[in-house]
Amino acid sequence: MKNQDKKRLAKFRKKLAQLRVAKGLSQRALSNKCKVGHGKISKLENVEDTNLNLTTLFELAKGLGVHPRDLIDYEVGWVKD
């Protein structure tokens, strides 16, 4: 995996954990609110080289009660403000 991709995924991991904690949810509680297993959520938040697909992004957003863009609302590195 490219270094730039690792950085983007690190930002996603941080954002996912921040939103989950802000909603007062454990990883297991989030798993119960969507179709993503607890183990997958743990990996997404903690493992550097874990990637995700679009359907997983949508399920996580549903479980968190947010729009999917809220999970990826961070500087991606190729867009300049």
GUKOLLO-959509 format. One record per atom (N, C-alpha, C): residue number from 0; atom name; x, y, z. Coordinates in steps of 0.001 Angstrom, whole numbers, padded with zeros to 6 digits. Atoms other than C-alpha are relative to their C-alpha. Layout:
residues N
  seq  atom       c1       c2       c3
  NUM    CA        X        Y        Z
...
END
This chain:
residues 81
  seq  atom       c1       c2       c3
    0     N   000840  -001174   000000
    0    CA   000000   000000   000000
    0     C   000887   001239   000000
    1     N  -000769  -001231   000105
    1    CA   001281   003440  -000909
    1     C  -000067   000792   001306
    2     N  -000065  -000806  -001209
    2    CA   002337   005781   001876
    2     C  -001149   001009   000058
    3     N   001085  -000972   000050
    3    CA  -000224   008368   000744
    3     C  -001338  -000660   000368
    4     N   001229   000723  -000340
    4    CA  -003005   005762   000989
    4     C  -000045  -000317   001490
    5     N  -000065   000266  -001435
    5    CA  -001847   004826   004480
    5     C  -000371   001239   000801
    6     N   000328  -001251  -000694
    6    CA  -002090   008476   005517
    6     C  -001495   000290  -000076
    7     N   001437  -000228   000158
    7    CA  -005610   008766   004125
    7     C  -000803  -000946   000897
    8     N   000703   000958  -000851
    8    CA  -006707   005613   005913
    8     C   000182   000325   001474
    9     N  -000226  -000418  -001387
    9    CA  -005143   006886   009147
    9     C  -000983   001109   000374
   10     N   000967  -001072  -000254
   10    CA  -007324   009996   008858
   10     C  -001408  -000572   000129
   11     N   001313   000639  -000103
   11    CA  -010364   007809   008243
   11     C  -000147  -000709   001341
   12     N   000056   000713  -001286
   12    CA  -009543   005632   011283
   12     C  -000275   000971   001139
   13     N   000163  -000998  -001060
   13    CA  -009276   008721   013472
   13     C  -001418   000570  -000018
   14     N   001340  -000570   000135
   14    CA  -012541   010179   012135
   14     C  -001065  -000993   000448
   15     N   000957   001034  -000398
   15    CA  -014425   006895   012585
   15     C  -000050  -000119   001521
   16     N  -000050   000127  -001459
   16    CA  -013277   006567   016189
   16     C  -000575   001243   000684
   17     N   000522  -001239  -000589
   17    CA  -014055   010232   016945
   17     C  -001525   000032  -000054
   18     N   001459  -000007   000133
   18    CA  -017611   009966   015608
   18     C  -000642  -001050   000893
   19     N   000552   001080  -000831
   19    CA  -018205   006658   017383
   19     C  -000009   000397   001467
   20     N  -000103  -000409  -001402
   20    CA  -016992   007997   020733
   20     C  -000952   001162   000290
   21     N   000907  -001140  -000179
   21    CA  -018954   011255   020277
   21     C  -001459  -000449   000122
   22     N   001355   000547  -000081
   22    CA  -022101   009158   019822
   22     C  -000179  -000892   001229
   23     N   000072   000825  -001203
   23    CA  -021283   007252   023027
   23     C  -000109  -001482  -000285
   24     N   000100   001404   000399
   24    CA  -020927   003930   021208
   24     C   001331  -000729   000152
   25     N  -001160   000885   000059
   25    CA  -018505   001104   021784
   25     C   000071  -000567  -001415
   26     N  -000095   000647   001307
   26    CA  -017249  -000756   018739
   26     C  -001089  -001057  -000144
   27     N   001020   001044   000050
   27    CA  -019614  -003596   019595
   27     C  -001402   000601  -000165
   28     N   001309  -000654   000126
   28    CA  -022591  -001233   019996
   28     C  -000202   000518  -001419
   29     N   000099  -000449   001384
   29    CA  -021845   000303   016595
   29     C  -000269  -001186  -000919
   30     N   000201   001210   000792
   30    CA  -021632  -003187   015124
   30     C  -001455  -000459   000055
   31     N   001395   000411  -000161
   31    CA  -025091  -003950   016505
   31     C  -000975   000923  -000728
   32     N   000868  -000963   000674
   32    CA  -026495  -000854   014767
   32     C   000150  -000034  -001522
   33     N  -000217   000070   001445
   33    CA  -025192  -001747   011305
   33     C   000453  -001402  -000391
   34     N  -000401   001320   000494
   34    CA  -024150  -004684   009128
   34     C   001506  -000080  -000192
   35     N  -001460   000097   000006
   35    CA  -020440  -004464   009975
   35     C   000389  -000686   001302
   36     N  -000385   000755  -001179
   36    CA  -018914  -006972   012341
   36     C   000927   000785   000925
   37     N  -000856  -000646  -001003
   37    CA  -017197  -005882   015538
   37     C   001475  -000102  -000375
   38     N  -001398   000202   000384
   38    CA  -013904  -007349   014321
   38     C   000421   000915  -001133
   39     N  -000302  -000895   001120
   39    CA  -014064  -005333   011098
   39     C   000123   001438   000491
   40     N  -000076  -001361  -000538
   40    CA  -014761  -002112   013001
   40     C   001309   000178   000767
   41     N  -001254  -000063  -000741
   41    CA  -011829  -002847   015306
   41     C   001183   000138  -000950
   42     N  -001088  -000084   000980
   42    CA  -009559  -003427   012325
   42     C   000013   001348  -000703
   43     N   000059  -001290   000686
   43    CA  -010775  -000288   010562
   43     C   000545   001129   000874
   44     N  -000475  -001044  -000907
   44    CA  -009976   001789   013635
   44     C   001458  -000178   000419
   45     N  -001301   000259  -000614
   45    CA  -006705   000125   014596
   45     C   001094  -000560  -000897
   46     N  -001000   000658   000832
   46    CA  -004957  -001648   011720
   46     C   000356   000894  -001182
   47     N  -000472  -000965   000983
   47    CA  -002847   000498   009404
   47     C  -000368  -000343  -001439
   48     N   000183   000343   001414
   48    CA  -003350  -001440   006174
   48     C  -001370  -000592  -000321
   49     N   001341   000493   000267
   49    CA  -007049  -002293   006437
   49     C  -000742   001000  -000874
   50     N   000749  -000833   000921
   50    CA  -009043  -000929   003536
   50     C  -001484  -000258   000211
   51     N   001421   000224  -000110
   51    CA  -012808  -000585   003275
   51     C  -000651   000229  -001347
   52     N   000723  -000213   001246
   52    CA  -015376  -000692   000526
   52     C  -001151   000966   000241
   53     N   001053  -001008  -000073
   53    CA  -018208   001677  -000236
   53     C  -001194  -000472   000822
   54     N   001153   000484  -000768
   54    CA  -020932  -000533   001228
   54     C   000298   000015   001497
   55     N  -000379  -000076  -001408
   55    CA  -019016  -000712   004511
   55     C  -000088   001444   000485
   56     N   000093  -001418  -000347
   56    CA  -018744   003083   004529
   56     C  -001455   000393   000246
   57     N   001425  -000315  -000159
   57    CA  -022521   003368   004043
   57     C  -000579  -000629   001269
   58     N   000501   000671  -001208
   58    CA  -023245   000831   006796
   58     C   000490   000688   001268
   59     N  -000538  -000701  -001172
   59    CA  -020941   002600   009261
   59     C  -000726   001328   000206
   60     N   000717  -001276  -000095
   60    CA  -022615   005922   008473
   60     C  -001413  -000223   000545
   61     N   001340   000322  -000493
   61    CA  -026035   004343   009017
   61     C   000033  -000282   001498
   62     N  -000105   000343  -001417
   62    CA  -024946   002903   012360
   62     C   000310   001200   000881
   63     N  -000342  -001210  -000747
   63    CA  -023546   006264   013442
   63     C  -001072   001083  -000114
   64     N   001032  -001006   000206
   64    CA  -026583   008176   012186
   64     C   000529   001270  -000630
   65     N  -000599  -001154   000682
   65    CA  -024470   010443   009975
   65     C  -000025  -000243  -001503
   66     N  -000134   000128   001448
   66    CA  -024124   011125   006270
   66     C   001366  -000636  -000285
   67     N  -001301   000615   000301
   67    CA  -021329   009021   004685
   67     C   001126   001016  -000179
   68     N  -001056  -001004   000197
   68    CA  -019463   012222   003782
   68     C   000621   000418   001336
   69     N  -000544  -000372  -001303
   69    CA  -019055   012898   007525
   69     C   001167  -000899   000409
   70     N  -001101   000920  -000310
   70    CA  -016763   009863   007723
   70     C   001259   000301  -000810
   71     N  -001164  -000299   000841
   71    CA  -014503   011169   004975
   71     C   000215   001504  -000146
   72     N  -000125  -001457   000032
   72    CA  -014698   014887   005732
   72     C   001317   000407   000668
   73     N  -001323  -000396  -000457
   73    CA  -010981   015557   006091
   73     C   000858   000276  -001222
   74     N  -000919  -000331   001090
   74    CA  -008095   016826   003979
   74     C   000566  -001283  -000593
   75     N  -000444   001233   000641
   75    CA  -007303   014100   001447
   75     C   001379   000105  -000635
   76     N  -001367  -000135   000491
   76    CA  -004043   015520   000157
   76     C   000147   000450  -001424
   77     N  -000132  -000460   001373
   77    CA  -004793   016268  -003473
   77     C  -000884   001210  -000269
   78     N   000876  -001149   000159
   78    CA  -007435   018960  -002953
   78     C   000565   001154   000786
   79     N  -000514  -001201  -000675
   79    CA  -006161   022428  -002155
   79     C  -001156   000945   000261
   80     N   001043  -000997  -000340
   80    CA  -008425   024902  -000345
   80     C   000383   001363  -000525
END
